[in-house]
Amino acid sequence: MLEGKTVGEAKQMSGRASKSSRTTPEPRQAASTAAVVQHSERIVVAIPKGRVLKPLAARLAPLGVNRDVLLADDRTLVRDDPHTGLRFLLLKPDDVPTYVEYGAADLGIVGRDILMEREYDLYAPLDLGIGVCRMVVAGKRQERVPGRTLRVATKFTNIASRYFLSKGQQIDLVYVQGSVELAPLTGLADVIVDLVESGETLRQNGLEELDLVCSISSVVVANRVALKLKRARIAPLLSALRKG
């Protein structure tokens, strides 16, 4: 029993209070609901840390994205742009397509070499033409020993295998993660397959480009489900990137 009220009056008051609370949410509850809606509509973009950040920031500026959000010199890995509502995840390049494929990000910016090296269930709607470089076979220009299988050092084992298979040439692959230029200098391998931009590192180590495997640039990749469900919000972003 409520003080000063009968049981019947208390029930009537309780019923009116419950009905009122159902029809008029308290401010805090309403704000929470809005936050959920906003989160469900947010576009999340996975981007690689490194040299593509500056040209990418320039592409997104006409859309209203604050350049400082992408270019801030700190270790923040999740960055929100308050004007556009976009969220950016700063990742290692190799991890970008994984985040997009599994839905942790709706879109991603990734080098075509990563897509060529590993298989992903992604849609690639746009080549940005930034981060341009080339995949090459490099080494010392010298006579090959007849009958000896070519030994190739690389971290791009699938790309290298497909390239030499297309040439009808048998190879032995040696997987190396970094400082791949050392391989021909130490006798670990005859040649390397690697990305080059200016070729200066090759020249400084006495190596030269022997064959071009393919040209590489950064592309936009999209989660297939997100592209269907969030198409209205993703389309302006793709348009801004394309115009750049």
ABEGO torsion letter per residue (X at the ends): XBBGBBAAAAAAAAAAAAAAAAABBBAAAAAAAAAAAAAAABBBBBBBBEAAAAAAAAAAAAAGBBAAAAABBBABABBBBAAAGBBBBBBBAAAAAAAAAAGABABBBBBAAAAAABBBBBBBABBAGBGBBBBBBBEBBBBBBBGBBBBBBBABAAAAAAAAAAAGBBBBBBBBABGAAAAAAAGABABBBBBBAAGAAAAAAGBBBABBABBBBBBBBBBAAAAAAAAAAAAAAAAAAAAX
